[in-house]
């Protein structure tokens, strides 16, 4: 009976994961076919808002001091503003968004301390409440917002709605191949634990595999689409970025592990049945997207 239940359970998980994967691919395909800035920006906003809700919901469920409503609302509003400006103005909005982002960070920090004034100070709970709220905003809303910026990092040419759409595919592929490479290599030959106190399953062999698979994805896509990915600046930048993004993808994955272990949560949520929450989906991208954006701005352009 237990064996039958286990088989049904595995079948159910597989079916849910297949459904979620097909749904994601259907959405991405629809976005590419439409080439609509509003579709790309809207999807980024939805993912970011869902991940923010999961973060603050995890904190609330764990009883961790946090300004849950303020954190979620401020994160969602920021993502909406960024998404609206990019969809309506394209690359012309990037400088304006940089200014708005600075103001938003300052506003969130000041507001969090101001709101906390209504409660008496009890040990370190007030400080933890402010810190966890600010971290939630920075970690998800601010960092993931760079995914939307990458869509419009170059001016749109005539007839092209989203100039950076292939760049989005590239950074997602490198990031996810890093995760996949670490898992496959670690499962096959992994013996030496990497950071057992954070993630017992991570191994050094898996880490090496992650670096290899990241290069495979990055170089492979660039070889296939050199014109569409010309913003990357050439092969030497592609290889360098492959290593940088792979390292940050691993750190990004471990960063969410720190959060989940601290809050005693197995998954960030069930937004995507069989896969987990939206935060599980974008955790590494929150680290790789800003790095790619600033590399292009500061080194390539």
C-alpha positions as CSV (number, residue, x, y, z in Angstrom):
1,X,0.0,0.0,0.0
2,X,2.8,2.4,0.9
3,X,4.6,1.5,-2.4
4,X,1.5,2.2,-4.4
5,X,1.0,5.5,-2.6
6,X,4.7,6.4,-3.3
7,X,4.3,5.6,-7.0
8,X,1.1,7.7,-7.2
9,X,2.8,10.5,-5.4
10,X,5.8,10.4,-7.8
11,X,3.4,10.2,-10.8
12,X,1.5,13.2,-9.4
13,X,4.6,15.3,-8.9
14,X,5.9,14.4,-12.4
15,X,2.5,15.4,-13.9
16,X,2.4,18.7,-12.0
17,X,6.0,19.5,-13.0
18,X,5.3,18.6,-16.6
19,X,2.2,20.9,-16.6
20,X,4.1,23.8,-15.0
21,X,7.0,23.4,-17.5
22,X,4.7,23.3,-20.5
23,X,2.7,26.3,-19.2
24,X,6.0,28.3,-18.7
25,X,7.1,27.4,-22.2
26,X,3.7,28.3,-23.7
27,X,3.9,31.7,-22.0
28,X,7.5,32.3,-23.2
29,X,6.6,31.2,-26.7
30,X,3.6,33.5,-26.7
31,X,5.8,36.4,-25.5
32,X,8.4,35.8,-28.3
33,X,5.7,35.5,-31.0
34,X,4.1,38.7,-29.9
35,X,7.4,40.6,-29.5
36,X,5.4,42.9,-27.2
37,X,7.2,45.1,-24.6
38,X,4.1,44.9,-22.5
39,X,4.1,41.1,-22.5
40,X,7.7,40.9,-21.5
41,X,7.5,43.6,-18.8
42,X,4.2,42.2,-17.5
43,X,5.6,38.7,-17.1
44,X,8.6,40.0,-15.3
45,X,6.4,42.0,-12.9
46,X,4.2,39.0,-12.2
47,X,7.1,36.7,-11.4
48,X,8.8,39.3,-9.2
49,X,5.5,40.1,-7.4
50,X,4.8,36.4,-6.8
51,X,8.3,35.8,-5.5
52,X,8.0,38.8,-3.2
53,X,4.7,37.5,-1.8
54,X,6.3,34.2,-1.2
55,X,9.3,35.7,0.7
56,X,7.1,37.8,3.0
57,X,4.6,34.9,3.4
58,X,7.5,32.6,4.5
59,X,8.7,35.2,7.0
60,X,5.1,35.6,8.4
61,X,4.5,31.8,8.6
62,X,7.8,31.4,10.5
63,X,6.9,34.1,12.9
64,X,9.9,36.1,11.9
65,X,9.7,39.9,12.6
66,X,8.9,41.6,9.3
67,X,6.7,44.4,7.9
68,X,4.9,41.9,5.7
69,X,2.3,44.1,4.0
70,X,4.6,47.1,3.6
71,X,7.3,44.9,2.1
72,X,5.1,43.2,-0.4
73,X,3.2,46.4,-1.5
74,X,6.4,48.4,-1.9
75,X,8.1,45.6,-3.9
76,X,5.1,45.2,-6.2
77,X,4.7,49.0,-6.7
78,X,8.4,49.3,-7.6
79,X,8.2,46.4,-10.1
80,X,5.0,47.9,-11.6
81,X,6.7,51.3,-12.1
82,X,9.8,49.7,-13.7
83,X,7.7,47.5,-15.9
84,X,5.5,50.4,-17.1
85,X,8.4,52.7,-17.9
86,X,10.3,50.1,-19.8
87,X,7.2,48.9,-21.8
88,X,6.2,52.4,-22.7
89,X,9.6,54.1,-23.2
90,X,12.0,51.2,-23.8
91,X,15.8,51.9,-23.4
92,X,15.1,55.6,-23.0
93,X,13.7,54.8,-19.5
94,X,16.9,53.2,-18.2
95,X,18.4,56.3,-16.8
96,X,15.1,57.4,-15.3
97,X,14.8,53.9,-13.7
98,X,18.3,54.2,-12.1
99,X,17.2,57.4,-10.4
100,X,13.9,56.0,-9.3
101,X,15.6,52.9,-8.0
102,X,17.8,54.9,-5.7
103,X,14.9,56.9,-4.5
104,X,12.9,53.7,-3.9
105,X,15.7,52.0,-1.9
106,X,16.0,55.2,0.3
107,X,12.3,55.4,0.7
108,X,11.9,51.7,1.7
109,X,14.7,52.0,4.3
110,X,13.3,55.3,5.8
111,X,9.7,54.0,5.7
112,X,10.6,50.7,7.4
113,X,12.2,52.5,10.3
114,X,9.3,55.0,10.5
115,X,6.7,52.2,10.6
116,X,8.7,50.3,13.2
117,X,8.3,53.3,15.5
118,X,4.8,52.3,16.4
119,X,6.0,49.1,18.3
120,X,8.1,49.0,21.4
121,X,11.7,47.9,21.1
122,X,12.1,44.3,22.3
123,X,15.6,42.9,22.1
124,X,16.7,42.8,18.4
125,X,13.2,42.2,17.0
126,X,12.7,45.8,15.8
127,X,16.1,45.7,13.9
128,X,15.4,42.3,12.5
129,X,12.0,43.5,11.3
130,X,13.4,46.4,9.4
131,X,16.4,44.4,8.1
132,X,14.3,41.5,6.8
133,X,11.9,43.9,5.1
134,X,14.6,45.9,3.3
135,X,16.4,42.7,2.3
136,X,13.1,41.3,0.9
137,X,12.8,44.5,-1.3
138,X,16.4,44.5,-2.4
139,X,16.9,40.8,-2.9
140,X,13.8,40.3,-5.0
141,X,12.1,43.5,-6.4
142,X,15.3,45.5,-7.0
143,X,17.6,42.7,-8.2
144,X,15.0,40.8,-10.3
145,X,14.0,44.1,-11.8
146,X,17.3,44.0,-13.8
147,X,15.7,41.2,-15.9
148,X,13.3,43.7,-17.2
149,X,16.1,46.2,-17.8
150,X,18.0,43.6,-19.9
151,X,15.1,43.4,-22.3
152,X,15.7,47.0,-23.3
153,X,19.4,47.5,-22.6
154,X,19.9,48.3,-26.3
155,X,17.7,50.8,-28.3
156,X,15.0,49.1,-30.3
157,X,15.5,48.9,-34.1
158,X,12.7,49.4,-36.5
159,X,10.3,46.5,-36.5
160,X,11.7,45.0,-33.2
161,X,9.6,45.4,-30.1
162,X,11.9,43.9,-27.5
163,X,15.6,44.3,-28.5
164,X,17.0,42.2,-25.6
165,X,14.7,39.2,-25.9
166,X,17.4,36.8,-27.0
167,X,19.7,38.2,-24.3
168,X,17.0,37.2,-21.7
169,X,17.0,33.7,-23.2
170,X,20.8,33.6,-23.0
171,X,21.1,34.7,-19.3
172,X,18.3,32.3,-18.4
173,X,20.0,29.4,-20.2
174,X,23.4,30.1,-18.6
175,X,21.8,30.4,-15.2
176,X,19.6,27.3,-15.4
177,X,22.3,25.2,-17.1
178,X,24.5,26.0,-14.1
179,X,21.8,24.7,-11.8
180,X,21.2,21.6,-14.0
181,X,24.9,21.0,-14.5
182,X,25.5,21.1,-10.7
183,X,22.7,18.7,-10.1
184,X,23.5,16.2,-12.8
185,X,27.3,16.1,-12.1
186,X,26.8,16.1,-8.4
187,X,24.3,13.2,-8.6
188,X,26.7,11.2,-10.8
189,X,30.1,11.7,-9.2
190,X,29.6,14.1,-6.3
191,X,31.5,13.0,-3.2
192,X,33.1,16.1,-1.6
193,X,30.5,18.3,0.2
194,X,30.8,22.0,-0.7
195,X,28.8,23.8,2.0
196,X,27.0,21.1,4.0
197,X,25.8,23.5,6.7
198,X,23.8,25.4,4.1
199,X,23.0,22.8,1.4
200,X,24.0,19.2,2.1
201,X,23.4,18.2,-1.5
202,X,26.0,20.6,-3.0
203,X,29.4,19.1,-3.9
204,X,32.6,20.5,-5.4
205,X,32.3,18.0,-8.3
206,X,28.8,19.5,-8.9
207,X,30.3,23.0,-8.8
208,X,32.9,22.1,-11.5
209,X,30.1,20.6,-13.6
210,X,28.1,23.8,-13.2
211,X,30.9,25.8,-14.6
212,X,31.2,23.5,-17.6
213,X,27.5,23.4,-18.4
214,X,27.3,27.2,-18.1
215,X,30.0,27.5,-20.7
216,X,28.2,25.0,-22.9
217,X,25.0,27.0,-22.8
218,X,26.6,30.4,-23.1
219,X,29.0,29.5,-25.9
220,X,26.5,27.2,-27.7
221,X,23.8,29.9,-27.9
222,X,26.2,32.6,-29.0
223,X,27.5,30.3,-31.7
224,X,24.0,29.8,-33.0
225,X,22.8,33.4,-32.6
226,X,25.9,35.7,-33.0
227,X,23.9,38.6,-34.5
228,X,21.0,38.4,-32.1
229,X,23.5,38.4,-29.2
230,X,25.9,41.0,-30.6
231,X,25.4,43.0,-27.4
232,X,27.6,40.5,-25.6
233,X,30.6,42.0,-27.5
234,X,32.4,38.9,-28.7
235,X,33.7,35.4,-27.7
236,X,36.1,36.6,-24.9
237,X,33.2,38.4,-23.2
238,X,30.9,35.4,-23.6
239,X,33.5,33.1,-21.9
240,X,34.2,35.6,-19.1
241,X,30.5,36.1,-18.5
242,X,29.9,32.4,-18.5
243,X,32.2,32.0,-15.5
244,X,30.9,35.1,-13.7
245,X,27.3,34.1,-14.1
246,X,27.9,30.5,-13.1
247,X,29.6,31.6,-9.9
248,X,26.8,34.0,-9.1
249,X,24.1,31.4,-10.0
250,X,25.5,29.1,-7.4
251,X,25.6,31.8,-4.8
252,X,22.1,32.9,-5.7
253,X,20.8,29.4,-5.2
254,X,22.6,29.1,-1.9
255,X,21.2,32.5,-0.9
256,X,17.7,31.2,-1.1
257,X,18.8,28.1,0.9
258,X,20.0,30.4,3.7
259,X,16.6,32.1,3.7
260,X,14.6,28.9,3.6
261,X,16.7,27.3,6.3
262,X,16.5,30.4,8.5
263,X,12.7,30.4,8.1
264,X,12.4,26.5,8.3
265,X,10.7,26.3,4.9
266,X,11.2,23.5,2.4
267,X,9.9,25.5,-0.7
268,X,9.2,29.2,-1.1
269,X,5.6,28.3,-2.2
270,X,3.5,26.4,-4.7
271,X,3.0,29.0,-7.3
272,X,4.3,26.4,-9.9
273,X,3.0,22.9,-9.0
274,X,5.7,20.3,-9.1
275,X,8.5,23.0,-9.4
276,X,7.9,25.1,-6.3
277,X,7.5,28.8,-5.9
278,X,8.3,31.7,-8.1
279,X,11.2,32.5,-5.9
280,X,12.6,29.0,-6.4
281,X,12.4,29.8,-10.1
282,X,14.1,33.2,-10.1
283,X,16.5,32.9,-7.1
284,X,19.7,32.6,-9.2
285,X,18.5,35.1,-11.8
286,X,18.3,37.7,-9.0
287,X,22.1,37.5,-8.9
288,X,23.0,36.9,-12.5
289,X,20.8,39.5,-14.2
290,X,22.3,42.5,-12.4
291,X,25.8,41.2,-13.1
292,X,25.1,40.8,-16.8
293,X,23.5,44.3,-16.9
294,X,26.4,46.1,-15.3
295,X,29.0,44.1,-17.3
296,X,27.4,45.2,-20.5
297,X,27.1,48.8,-19.3
298,X,30.5,49.2,-17.8
299,X,32.7,46.8,-19.8
300,X,31.2,46.2,-23.3
301,X,29.4,49.4,-24.2
